[in-house]
Structures are given as C-alpha cells and as structure tokens.
C-alpha cells in the first residue's frame, strides 16, 4: 500500500477526522452552494422554478453531487474530472434521447440511454452516480437545449466553489489520499 493510501474500512473509521476542524464549514457551504446555484441560474433567466418536475430531478442531482464533492471529498465520485465528465455525458445523451423519443418508443429510448450513459460513465472513468438523474430528467421532462447550458453553468459554479474552498483551506484536497 502506498504512503497516503487507505483501505475503505480504514477510511470509514477516520473519515470524520479528515475535516474534523472544519466540518461545519463544508456543511454550511454545501447548502449555500445549492442556494447560490439556484439563484444564479434564476437570475440569468433560466427560470428553473417554472420547470417543476425537471428542476426537481436536475437539482436533486446537483444537491447529491454537492454533498459528495464537499462532504466526502475523498470519495472517488468527488473528483472534479468525474463530476464534469459525468454531467456532460448524461446531459448530452439525455438530450439526444429526448429527440429519439420522436421516432422510437419512449421506454426503449429510456433503456438505451440508461445503458449508454452507464456504459460511458464506466468506460471514461467518470462514475458519478447523481449524473444518471440528469439523463432521466431530459427524457422524462423533455428539457430543451438550454438544459445543457444550465448544466454547464451549474457544473462550472460547483467546480469553481470547490476549488476556491480548497485553495482557502476550507476543504481538503481529494488527491491527498486514495481510498481503495
């Protein structure tokens, strides 16, 4: 085992110790990140409050991601590159699936898209489970192209805030330890 590599069982025992001095800050800021994300997207006229079902799935996915990114920074799913790639893959394939439902049975498209997104997340080493909800949202609620723009803005905000918090020393860097 390498110097900073932990077994999963060891990680579970000491995970609270990683941020023991500042656990309240990530808890509070993760909540503020979601509020800020919703506020910014609303202010740039992506009125997410009006897309009731879609916004629920999209923002529950973001909320799940923020939890992973800020409160479980050592998780494999919390790495920035996995987060970014997974959301882009899920959003693009979900949007393609939305168009495919015009020509192919809806249920078949859902199955194909779920398979394709899962396969690509696995093959591109982008396993970030909350992103799957994004693909489903595009299909179920027929989210138009601005949904991709919303995802990009949202991903940028979350990544920028996580990077800022790490530079300020509020969050530890996930790269400091590897969990097997």
C-alpha positions as CSV (number, residue, x, y, z in Angstrom):
1,X,0.0,0.0,0.0
2,X,1.3,3.5,-0.9
3,X,2.0,6.2,1.7
4,X,-1.3,8.0,1.6
5,X,-3.5,5.1,0.5
6,X,-6.2,3.8,2.8
7,X,-8.4,0.7,2.8
8,X,-12.1,1.5,2.6
9,X,-12.6,0.2,6.2
10,X,-9.8,2.4,7.5
11,X,-11.3,5.4,5.6
12,X,-14.7,4.8,7.2
13,X,-13.2,4.8,10.7
14,X,-11.4,8.1,10.2
15,X,-13.4,10.0,7.6
16,X,-14.7,12.5,10.1
17,X,-11.2,13.2,11.2
18,X,-10.2,14.4,7.7
19,X,-12.2,17.6,8.2
20,X,-12.6,17.4,12.0
21,X,-11.6,21.0,12.5
22,X,-13.9,22.5,9.9
23,X,-16.8,20.1,9.3
24,X,-19.4,22.8,9.9
25,X,-17.9,25.0,7.2
26,X,-18.4,22.3,4.4
27,X,-21.9,21.6,5.8
28,X,-22.9,25.2,5.7
29,X,-21.2,26.0,2.4
30,X,-22.7,22.9,0.7
31,X,-26.1,24.3,1.5
32,X,-25.1,27.8,0.3
33,X,-23.7,26.4,-2.9
34,X,-27.1,24.9,-3.8
35,X,-28.9,28.2,-2.9
36,X,-26.3,30.2,-4.9
37,X,-26.6,27.8,-7.9
38,X,-30.4,28.1,-8.0
39,X,-30.2,31.9,-7.5
40,X,-27.6,32.5,-10.3
41,X,-29.5,30.2,-12.8
42,X,-32.7,32.0,-12.0
43,X,-31.1,35.4,-12.4
44,X,-29.7,34.5,-15.9
45,X,-33.3,33.8,-16.9
46,X,-33.1,30.0,-16.6
47,X,-36.2,30.1,-14.5
48,X,-35.8,26.7,-13.0
49,X,-38.7,27.2,-10.7
50,X,-41.1,27.0,-13.6
51,X,-40.0,23.6,-14.8
52,X,-41.4,21.8,-11.7
53,X,-40.6,18.1,-12.4
54,X,-37.4,18.7,-14.3
55,X,-36.0,21.2,-11.9
56,X,-36.7,18.7,-9.1
57,X,-34.6,16.0,-10.7
58,X,-31.9,18.3,-12.0
59,X,-31.4,20.0,-8.7
60,X,-31.7,16.9,-6.6
61,X,-28.8,15.5,-8.8
62,X,-26.8,18.7,-8.1
63,X,-27.6,18.5,-4.4
64,X,-26.4,14.9,-4.3
65,X,-23.2,15.9,-6.2
66,X,-22.6,18.9,-3.9
67,X,-22.9,16.5,-0.9
68,X,-20.3,14.2,-2.4
69,X,-17.9,17.0,-3.6
70,X,-18.0,18.9,-0.3
71,X,-18.6,16.4,2.5
72,X,-17.0,13.3,1.0
73,X,-14.0,14.9,-0.8
74,X,-12.0,11.6,-0.7
75,X,-14.7,9.6,-2.5
76,X,-13.8,8.5,-6.0
77,X,-17.1,10.1,-7.1
78,X,-16.0,13.5,-5.7
79,X,-13.2,14.1,-8.1
80,X,-13.8,17.2,-10.3
81,X,-13.0,15.4,-13.6
82,X,-15.5,12.6,-12.9
83,X,-18.2,15.2,-11.9
84,X,-17.7,17.3,-15.0
85,X,-17.5,14.4,-17.5
86,X,-20.4,12.6,-15.9
87,X,-22.7,15.6,-16.1
88,X,-21.7,16.4,-19.7
89,X,-22.2,12.8,-20.8
90,X,-25.6,12.5,-19.0
91,X,-26.8,15.8,-20.3
92,X,-25.8,15.3,-23.9
93,X,-27.1,11.7,-24.1
94,X,-30.3,12.7,-22.2
95,X,-30.9,15.4,-24.8
96,X,-30.2,13.0,-27.7
97,X,-32.7,10.6,-26.0
98,X,-35.3,13.4,-25.9
99,X,-35.1,13.7,-29.7
100,X,-35.0,10.0,-30.2
101,X,-38.4,9.6,-28.4
102,X,-40.0,11.3,-31.5
103,X,-39.0,8.3,-33.6
104,X,-38.6,5.4,-31.2
105,X,-40.7,4.1,-28.3
106,X,-40.1,6.1,-25.2
107,X,-39.5,3.1,-22.9
108,X,-37.0,1.7,-25.4
109,X,-35.2,5.1,-25.5
110,X,-35.0,5.2,-21.7
111,X,-33.4,1.8,-21.6
112,X,-30.9,2.6,-24.4
113,X,-30.0,5.9,-22.8
114,X,-29.6,4.4,-19.3
115,X,-27.4,1.7,-20.8
116,X,-25.4,4.2,-22.9
117,X,-24.8,6.7,-20.1
118,X,-23.9,4.0,-17.6
119,X,-21.5,2.4,-20.1
120,X,-19.8,5.7,-21.0
121,X,-19.5,6.7,-17.3
122,X,-17.8,3.4,-16.6
123,X,-15.6,3.5,-19.7
124,X,-14.5,7.1,-19.3
125,X,-13.8,6.6,-15.6
126,X,-16.5,9.1,-14.8
127,X,-18.5,7.2,-12.2
128,X,-20.6,9.9,-10.5
129,X,-24.0,8.4,-9.7
130,X,-26.0,11.6,-9.4
131,X,-25.5,12.3,-13.0
132,X,-27.7,9.5,-14.1
133,X,-30.7,11.6,-12.8
134,X,-29.8,14.3,-15.3
135,X,-30.2,11.9,-18.3
136,X,-33.5,10.7,-16.9
137,X,-34.7,14.3,-16.4
138,X,-34.0,15.2,-20.0
139,X,-36.1,12.3,-21.2
140,X,-39.0,12.5,-18.7
141,X,-39.5,16.2,-18.8
142,X,-38.4,17.0,-22.4
143,X,-35.8,19.5,-21.4
144,X,-34.8,21.8,-24.3
145,X,-31.3,22.8,-25.3
146,X,-31.0,25.4,-22.6
147,X,-30.9,22.4,-20.2
148,X,-27.3,21.7,-21.5
149,X,-26.4,25.3,-20.9
150,X,-27.9,25.2,-17.4
151,X,-25.8,22.0,-16.7
152,X,-22.6,23.7,-17.9
153,X,-23.2,26.8,-15.8
154,X,-24.1,24.6,-12.8
155,X,-21.1,22.4,-13.1
156,X,-18.8,25.5,-13.5
157,X,-20.3,27.0,-10.3
158,X,-19.8,23.9,-8.3
159,X,-16.3,23.2,-9.5
160,X,-15.3,26.9,-9.0
161,X,-16.6,26.9,-5.5
162,X,-14.9,23.6,-4.6
163,X,-11.6,24.8,-6.0
164,X,-11.9,28.1,-4.1
165,X,-12.7,26.4,-0.9
166,X,-9.7,24.1,-1.3
167,X,-7.4,27.0,-2.0
168,X,-8.7,28.7,1.1
169,X,-8.0,25.6,3.1
170,X,-11.7,25.1,4.0
171,X,-11.8,21.7,2.2
172,X,-9.0,19.2,2.0
173,X,-8.0,18.1,-1.5
174,X,-9.2,14.7,-2.5
175,X,-5.9,13.9,-4.1
176,X,-4.2,13.9,-0.7
177,X,-5.4,10.4,0.0
178,X,-6.5,7.4,-2.1
179,X,-9.2,5.1,-0.9
180,X,-9.2,1.5,-2.2
